[in-house]
Amino acid sequence: MQATPTPSVRSATPADAAFLARMDYEASLPPFGASFWNPRLEPTGTPVVAFLECMFLEGASNWGAIDDFIILEVEGKAAATCAVFRPRNDTALEGPLNLDKLDTVASALGWTGNQKSAFLAGYKKDWSGDTSFMKPQAELILETVAVAPEYRGHGLGDALMQAAFDRARALGAASLGVMVIHGNDAARALYEKYFEPYVTFHAAYFDNEFPGMTKFKAKLG
């Protein structure tokens, strides 16, 4: 592992929205090599990162608002991030986008009615049926754990975990949870150092249309 300066830790601000969008996109790639947002946004012609930046700026993320994000900086540059947020069952089960904010997001992106309808139809198809597997397993949830590609291999994943646990304890939470899609071996190896397995949903649970996932939980002393 290459030596790197000790990162500094700070909270995200709206000025970080573009970085958070890029990291959210990076976090959505493994293990498929493509983001689940791509087919949803294809009918709109909107790049994924542009959509995600708008989602954060308009407060439309169900899985962490801007001020829920921690940013690690190396020599004054944002290098890694994660969100530590308090989930609500009524939104956590709806997926990453708060549909109550869709009109605002669509307007900010300049979508036509047809573009918004095409996006909404695809998104609802993805999140239809039984989504109880998304029920939060802990008081706080860790999401969008990502290290910028140019900073990988420097131990920032462990630094993110330490910062996330510090944030969760500072918020007075009793537990912190995270999930990983099967096949994302790098993330799983990181989480297993800090969390205990809570529940696993195998591919058969999703009729083999999805590789399955494991949810982890850590008690905070």
C-alpha positions in Angstrom: 0.0 0.0 0.0 1.3 3.4 -1.0 1.9 6.0 1.8 -0.5 8.9 1.8 -1.0 11.9 4.1 -3.5 11.4 6.9 -6.9 12.5 5.6 -8.9 15.2 7.2 -12.6 14.7 7.9 -15.4 17.1 7.4 -19.1 17.3 6.7 -20.3 17.8 3.1 -21.9 21.0 2.0 -23.9 21.9 -1.1 -20.7 22.9 -2.8 -19.8 19.2 -2.7 -22.8 18.1 -4.7 -20.8 17.3 -7.9 -18.3 15.2 -5.9 -21.1 13.4 -4.1 -22.8 12.6 -7.4 -19.6 11.2 -8.9 -19.0 9.1 -5.8 -22.7 7.9 -5.8 -22.2 6.8 -9.4 -19.0 5.0 -8.5 -20.7 3.2 -5.6 -23.5 2.0 -7.9 -21.2 0.3 -10.4 -20.0 -2.9 -8.6 -20.5 -5.7 -9.1 -22.3 -5.1 -12.4 -19.9 -2.7 -14.0 -22.8 -0.4 -14.8 -25.1 1.8 -12.8 -28.7 0.8 -12.2 -29.5 4.4 -13.0 -28.4 4.1 -16.6 -31.5 2.3 -18.0 -33.8 4.5 -16.0 -32.3 7.7 -17.3 -31.8 6.6 -20.9 -35.2 7.8 -22.1 -34.4 11.3 -20.7 -31.0 11.7 -22.2 -29.7 12.9 -18.8 -26.2 11.7 -17.7 -26.3 9.8 -14.5 -23.9 12.1 -12.6 -26.0 15.2 -13.7 -29.1 13.6 -12.4 -27.5 12.6 -9.1 -26.1 16.1 -8.5 -29.6 17.5 -9.0 -31.1 14.8 -6.7 -28.8 15.9 -3.9 -29.2 19.7 -4.5 -33.0 19.3 -4.5 -33.0 17.2 -1.3 -34.5 14.3 -3.1 -32.3 11.4 -1.9 -33.9 8.9 0.5 -30.5 7.4 1.3 -28.6 10.3 2.7 -29.0 14.1 2.3 -26.0 16.3 1.6 -25.5 17.0 5.3 -25.5 13.3 6.1 -22.3 12.9 4.1 -18.8 12.7 5.5 -15.9 13.7 3.2 -12.3 12.7 3.6 -9.8 15.2 2.1 -6.3 14.5 1.1 -4.1 17.6 0.8 -7.2 19.7 0.5 -8.9 17.6 -2.1 -12.1 15.5 -1.6 -11.0 11.9 -1.9 -13.7 9.7 -0.4 -17.2 9.9 1.1 -20.0 8.0 2.8 -23.4 8.9 4.2 -24.5 8.1 7.7 -28.3 8.7 7.9 -31.3 7.9 10.1 -33.7 6.0 7.8 -37.5 6.2 7.8 -39.3 3.0 6.8 -41.8 4.9 4.7 -39.0 6.2 2.4 -36.3 3.5 2.8 -38.6 1.0 1.1 -39.2 3.3 -1.9 -35.6 3.1 -3.2 -33.0 5.9 -3.4 -35.2 8.6 -4.8 -37.9 10.5 -2.9 -40.7 10.5 -5.5 -42.4 13.4 -3.8 -39.5 15.5 -5.1 -39.6 14.2 -8.7 -41.4 17.2 -10.1 -38.8 19.5 -8.6 -35.9 17.4 -10.0 -37.6 17.1 -13.4 -38.1 20.8 -13.6 -34.5 21.6 -12.6 -33.3 19.2 -15.3 -35.6 20.7 -17.9 -37.4 17.4 -18.5 -40.6 17.3 -20.6 -43.7 15.6 -19.3 -42.9 12.6 -21.5 -39.3 12.3 -20.2 -40.6 12.4 -16.6 -43.2 9.8 -17.3 -40.7 7.5 -19.0 -38.4 7.8 -16.0 -41.1 7.3 -13.5 -42.5 4.2 -15.2 -39.1 2.5 -15.2 -38.3 3.5 -11.6 -41.6 2.3 -10.3 -41.1 -1.0 -12.1 -37.8 -1.4 -10.3 -39.3 -0.7 -6.9 -42.7 -2.4 -7.3 -43.7 -5.5 -5.3 -42.3 -6.6 -2.0 -39.5 -4.3 -0.9 -39.4 -5.5 2.7 -35.8 -6.6 2.3 -34.9 -2.9 2.4 -36.3 -2.5 6.0 -33.5 -0.8 8.0 -31.7 -3.2 10.3 -30.1 -0.5 12.5 -30.8 2.9 13.9 -28.4 4.5 11.5 -27.5 3.3 8.0 -24.2 3.7 6.2 -24.6 4.3 2.4 -22.7 5.4 -0.7 -19.3 4.3 0.6 -16.9 5.4 -2.1 -13.3 6.3 -2.7 -12.4 8.2 -5.8 -10.5 6.0 -8.3 -7.4 8.1 -8.1 -7.2 7.7 -4.3 -7.8 3.9 -4.1 -5.1 1.7 -2.5 -4.3 4.2 0.2 -6.4 2.8 3.1 -9.1 5.4 2.8 -11.8 2.7 3.1 -10.7 2.0 6.7 -10.5 5.7 7.4 -14.1 6.1 6.1 -15.3 3.3 8.4 -13.6 5.0 11.4 -15.1 8.4 10.5 -18.6 6.8 10.0 -18.5 5.1 13.4 -17.3 8.3 15.0 -20.3 10.2 13.4 -22.7 7.5 14.4 -21.5 7.6 18.1 -21.6 11.4 18.1 -25.3 11.1 17.0 -26.0 8.9 20.0 -27.0 5.9 18.0 -27.0 2.4 19.4 -26.4 0.7 16.1 -25.1 1.2 12.5 -26.0 -0.9 9.5 -24.7 -1.4 5.9 -25.5 -3.7 3.0 -23.5 -5.1 0.2 -24.6 -6.7 -3.1 -23.2 -10.2 -3.6 -20.2 -10.0 -5.9 -18.9 -6.7 -4.6 -16.0 -8.5 -2.9 -14.0 -5.4 -2.0 -16.8 -3.8 -0.1 -17.7 -7.0 1.6 -14.1 -7.5 2.8 -14.1 -4.0 4.2 -17.5 -4.3 6.0 -16.6 -7.7 7.5 -13.8 -6.0 9.5 -16.2 -3.7 11.3 -19.7 -5.3 11.2 -21.4 -8.6 11.9 -23.7 -10.3 9.3 -27.3 -9.6 10.1 -29.3 -11.2 7.3 -28.7 -12.6 3.8 -31.0 -12.6 0.9 -29.8 -15.1 -1.7 -30.4 -14.8 -5.4 -33.4 -17.2 -5.2 -35.2 -14.6 -3.1 -35.1 -12.3 -6.2 -36.0 -15.1 -8.6 -32.4 -15.1 -9.7 -32.8 -11.7 -11.3 -30.5 -10.2 -8.8 -27.3 -11.7 -7.2 -28.5 -11.3 -3.6 -27.3 -9.1 -0.8 -26.1 -9.3 2.8 -27.0 -6.7 5.4 -24.6 -6.1 8.3 -25.0 -4.5 11.7 -22.7 -3.2 14.4 -23.6 -2.3 17.9 -22.2 1.0 19.1 -20.7 1.1 22.6 
